[in-house]
C-alpha cells in the first residue's frame, strides 16, 4: 500500500495513530524503568547509606579527638583541658563508632 495513494485525512490519521502508539510504548518503557530505579534506590537507602553515615560518624569522632589532642598540647594547664568535653570522651565515642561499624560489616 502506497501512502501517497491515500487522501490527506486517512494519511494524517494513520501517521497520528503511529505517533500515538510510539508515545504509549515509550511511556510503558519509562514506567518499567522507573520501577527498576525505585528498587535500586531502596537498596542504596537501606544497605549503603547506613554504612556511609556510620563512617561519617567515625570520621567526626576522630576529628574531634584530634582537635582535643591539639588543644591538650596547646594549653598551659593540661588538667583543665581534660574537663567535661575532653579527649577521653571523644576517644570513647570513636571506639564505639568503630565497634558499631565493624558489627554492621
Secondary structure, DSSP 8 states (H G I E B T S, - for coil): --GGGS-HHHHHHHHHHHHHHHHHHHHHHHHHHHHHHHHHHHHIIIIIHHHHHHHHHHHHHHHHHHHHHHHHHH-S-HHHHTSTT-HHHHHHHHHHHHHHHHHH-
